[in-house]
Amino acid sequence: MLRKERTGEEYREALVTVQAVAGNMMSLVRSLLSLARLDSGMLASADFRPVVLKECMQDAVALVRPLADKRRIAVRMDIHESLVASGDRERLTEAFLNIVDNAVKYNREGGRVEITALREGAMIQVRVVDTGIGIREENRAKIFERFYRENTAGDAEGTGLGLSIAKTILEAHGGEIRVASEQGKGSAFSMILPDYGSP
């Protein structure tokens, strides 16, 4: 763009492109740094504190709300304040954010995202259910691999690291993540965490 004079409109279009690419690169760098910290064992259970899961999810939903509103996607949350896990609030919020962000990005215009949580014995299950594009059966085992992205992702931007980060965070908290999905109808992600109140 600097090799010759351009119109103001051409410069504007170029700057919009540069901004988008820079944003994607920054997202990738942040994701890689998060994974590097997790791989190095920086998330230690000795530092865990009681975390109200509703507060984590509220923070996550607030961050995706602008995109959800833009795409007319209704995000509804029903999590009781009594559901508490032992962990790192910032990291758990990051895990929730990655799941909810995907539920919005890969949803249909005017779709829905339903977020619920319940206590099951000594565990708490947080579910994020969407009305999006779904995941093909043969690819469900791959979605938690680093850099993996579904070919059906369309124009949705991403690094292919979000689900891997969420899985790593949950496992570091003694939990796990599961997925059920039907292509063309949506997906349901279940994040399982130990209940802080259980022995």
C-alpha positions in Angstrom: 0.0 0.0 0.0 3.0 2.3 0.6 4.5 1.7 -2.9 2.3 4.3 -4.5 -0.4 6.9 -3.6 -3.8 5.4 -3.0 -7.2 6.9 -2.5 -8.5 7.5 1.0 -11.0 4.6 0.6 -8.2 2.2 -0.5 -6.2 3.1 2.6 -9.2 2.7 4.8 -9.9 -0.8 3.4 -6.3 -1.8 3.9 -6.3 -0.6 7.5 -9.5 -2.5 8.2 -7.8 -5.7 6.9 -4.6 -5.0 8.9 -6.7 -4.5 12.0 -8.5 -7.8 11.5 -5.3 -9.7 10.9 -3.6 -8.1 13.9 -6.6 -9.0 16.1 -6.4 -12.7 14.9 -2.7 -12.8 15.6 -3.2 -11.3 19.1 -5.8 -13.9 19.8 -3.5 -16.7 18.7 -0.6 -15.3 20.8 -2.8 -15.1 23.9 -4.1 -18.7 23.4 -0.5 -20.0 22.9 0.6 -18.2 26.1 -2.3 -19.6 28.0 -1.5 -23.1 26.8 2.2 -22.7 27.6 1.3 -21.6 31.2 -1.0 -24.6 31.6 1.6 -27.0 30.2 4.2 -25.7 32.6 2.1 -26.6 35.6 1.4 -23.0 36.7 -2.1 -24.0 37.6 -1.6 -25.7 41.0 -4.4 -27.0 43.2 -2.5 -25.7 46.2 -3.5 -22.2 45.0 -7.1 -22.9 44.4 -9.8 -21.0 46.2 -13.7 -21.4 46.4 -15.1 -20.1 43.1 -18.8 -19.3 42.6 -19.4 -20.7 39.1 -22.3 -18.3 38.4 -20.0 -15.4 38.7 -17.5 -17.0 36.2 -20.2 -17.6 33.7 -21.6 -14.1 34.1 -18.2 -12.7 33.2 -17.9 -15.0 30.2 -21.4 -14.2 28.9 -20.8 -10.4 29.3 -17.8 -10.8 27.0 -19.7 -12.5 24.2 -22.9 -10.5 24.6 -22.0 -7.9 21.8 -21.5 -10.7 19.2 -24.6 -12.5 20.4 -26.7 -9.3 20.1 -25.2 -8.5 16.7 -26.3 -12.0 15.5 -29.6 -11.9 17.4 -28.7 -14.9 19.5 -30.5 -15.2 22.8 -28.2 -16.3 25.6 -30.0 -17.5 28.7 -28.3 -18.6 31.9 -29.7 -20.5 34.9 -27.0 -21.2 37.5 -27.6 -21.1 41.3 -25.2 -19.2 43.5 -24.7 -22.2 45.7 -22.7 -24.1 43.1 -19.1 -23.6 44.1 -15.9 -25.3 42.8 -12.4 -25.1 44.1 -10.1 -23.5 41.6 -8.7 -20.5 39.8 -11.5 -18.1 39.0 -9.7 -16.4 36.0 -8.9 -19.7 34.4 -12.3 -21.2 34.9 -13.8 -18.0 33.4 -11.5 -18.5 30.4 -12.7 -22.1 30.0 -16.4 -21.0 30.1 -15.7 -18.2 27.7 -14.2 -20.5 25.1 -17.2 -22.7 25.2 -19.8 -19.9 25.2 -17.9 -18.0 22.5 -18.0 -21.1 20.2 -21.7 -21.6 21.0 -22.4 -18.0 19.7 -19.9 -18.0 16.7 -21.1 -21.3 15.3 -24.8 -20.7 15.9 -27.4 -19.7 13.4 -28.7 -16.1 13.1 -31.5 -15.7 15.7 -30.5 -18.9 17.5 -30.3 -19.7 21.2 -27.6 -20.6 23.8 -28.9 -22.2 27.0 -26.6 -22.3 30.0 -27.5 -24.4 33.0 -25.7 -26.1 35.9 -26.7 -28.8 38.5 -25.1 -30.8 41.3 -24.6 -34.5 40.6 -23.3 -36.2 43.7 -19.7 -34.9 44.3 -19.6 -33.1 41.0 -21.1 -30.1 39.3 -22.1 -30.2 35.7 -22.2 -26.9 33.7 -24.0 -27.3 30.3 -23.9 -25.0 27.3 -26.4 -26.0 24.7 -26.7 -24.2 21.3 -28.8 -24.3 18.2 -25.8 -24.1 15.9 -24.2 -26.0 13.0 -23.3 -29.0 15.1 -20.3 -31.3 14.8 -20.0 -34.3 12.5 -19.8 -37.6 14.4 -16.5 -38.6 13.0 -14.9 -35.3 14.1 -16.2 -35.2 17.7 -13.1 -36.9 19.1 -10.8 -34.4 17.3 -12.4 -31.1 18.4 -10.3 -30.9 21.6 -7.0 -31.3 19.7 -4.9 -28.2 19.4 -5.4 -26.2 16.2 -8.3 -28.4 15.0 -11.2 -26.6 13.3 -14.3 -28.1 11.7 -14.5 -27.6 7.9 -18.1 -26.5 8.5 -16.9 -23.5 10.5 -17.7 -21.3 7.6 -16.6 -17.7 8.1 -16.3 -17.9 11.9 -12.9 -16.8 13.0 -10.8 -18.8 15.5 -7.4 -20.3 16.3 -8.5 -23.9 16.9 -7.2 -23.6 20.4 -10.2 -22.6 22.5 -11.6 -26.1 23.1 -8.1 -27.5 23.8 -7.6 -24.7 26.4 -10.9 -25.4 28.0 -10.2 -29.1 28.3 -6.8 -28.5 29.8 -8.1 -26.0 32.4 -10.9 -28.4 33.4 -8.6 -31.3 33.7 -6.2 -29.3 35.8 -9.2 -28.7 38.2 -9.9 -32.4 38.4 -12.8 -32.2 35.9 -13.5 -33.0 32.3 -15.5 -31.9 29.3 -17.9 -33.9 27.2 -19.8 -33.1 24.0 -23.0 -34.3 22.4 -23.9 -32.9 19.0 -26.1 -33.4 15.9 -25.0 -31.9 12.7 -27.3 -29.1 11.6 -29.1 -29.0 15.0 -26.6 -27.9 17.6 -24.2 -29.0 20.3 -24.2 -29.5 24.0 -21.0 -29.2 26.0 -20.9 -30.5 29.5 -18.1 -29.2 31.9 -17.7 -31.4 34.9 -16.0 -30.0 38.1 -15.7 -31.3 41.6 -18.1 -29.8 44.1 -16.3 -27.6 46.6 -18.7 -28.7 49.3 -18.1 -32.4 48.8 -15.5 -34.4 50.8 
